[in-house]
Amino acid sequence: MEPEPDPIRIPIGDVFDLHSVPPRDVKAVVEEYLYEAHRLGFKALRIIHGRGIGVQREMVRSILSRTEFVTDFRDAPAEAGGWGATLVNIR
């Protein structure tokens, strides 16, 4: 049995692009990102999930809607990704 690989360290900033995250890992990675961003004191975030058919967008928004420190979220303006990205405010 092969040992589990070490977790990948991702720098935490106010923009998080999910294009490099395998779909099976999106839920866990977004949850961890939100908690780390909150811990580090970020107040506004942009999560880029892509346009596609909306599966990742809905997954991200489902997580946001049940995260207690998220105050609101909405589509990004067109110049920041439009409906392919979600702006998030956290307290």
Secondary structure as GFF3:
##gff-version 3
##sequence-region A 1 91
A	DSSP	beta_strand	15	17	.	.	.	ID=ss1
A	DSSP	three_ten_helix	18	20	.	.	.	ID=ss2
A	DSSP	three_ten_helix	23	25	.	.	.	ID=ss3
A	DSSP	alpha_helix	26	39	.	.	.	ID=ss4
A	DSSP	beta_strand	44	48	.	.	.	ID=ss5
A	DSSP	alpha_helix	55	65	.	.	.	ID=ss6
A	DSSP	beta_strand	70	75	.	.	.	ID=ss7
A	DSSP	three_ten_helix	78	80	.	.	.	ID=ss8
A	DSSP	three_ten_helix	82	84	.	.	.	ID=ss9
A	DSSP	beta_strand	85	90	.	.	.	ID=ss10
###
